[in-house]
Amino acid sequence: MNEKTKKLVGIGLFTAIVIVLQVLAVMIRPTGIFTISLVLAPIIIGAALYGWQAGAWLGFVFGVVVLINDAGAFMAVSVPGTVITVLVKGTCAGLLAGLVYKAIEKKSGLLAVMTAGVVAPVTNTGLFLVGCRLFFMDTINGWAAAAGYESAGAYLILAIVGVNFLIELAVNLVLSSVIVRLIKIGKR
């Protein structure tokens, strides 16, 4: 099998993993109203193995699955805002994880994976917050007031993204050594 075919098959497998993990994540909602993005780990691995373009693709697929399965609350408020926010945050999380990994991998594979493991959830959550600010602030102000929060900012951080972000970050950092081993196996 030539390198192009191996890459295509690998990206296809990671695409399937992203879809399955995100669909499963919707069924398990341990915190708040949003699911924890367990798919960031395979996005990081795919980006490290196959490049930033693969990372962007896998992040985009993650966004599409979120739109199909898990974006109802925001879709009811703004379809364009939801589509833009979800697709941009996922795509950029994979793209930036891949770029960061590539920039650091020659110095240290573990450092490259750990940095990509931080960049992916920070980008995903950060762009989600930007999307909330741009498209959904009036609604979020109402949700915050109904939940007893004095400010929408506190509600966003404490009720919506705080715990999810910390779990996503911890999962990526804990999996870093495993991810490095998988990348080494994948490059053989």
Secondary structure, 3 states (H helix, E strand, C coil): CCHHHHHHHHHHHHHHHHHHHHHHHHHCCCCCCCCCCCCHHHHHHHHHHHCHHHHHHHHHHHHHHHHHHCCHHHHCCCHHHHHHHHHHHHHHHHHHHHHHHHHHCCCCHHHHHHHHHHHHHHHHHHHHHHHHHHHCHHHHHHHHHHCCCCCHHHHHHHHHHHHHHHHHHHHHHHCHHHHHHHHHHHCC
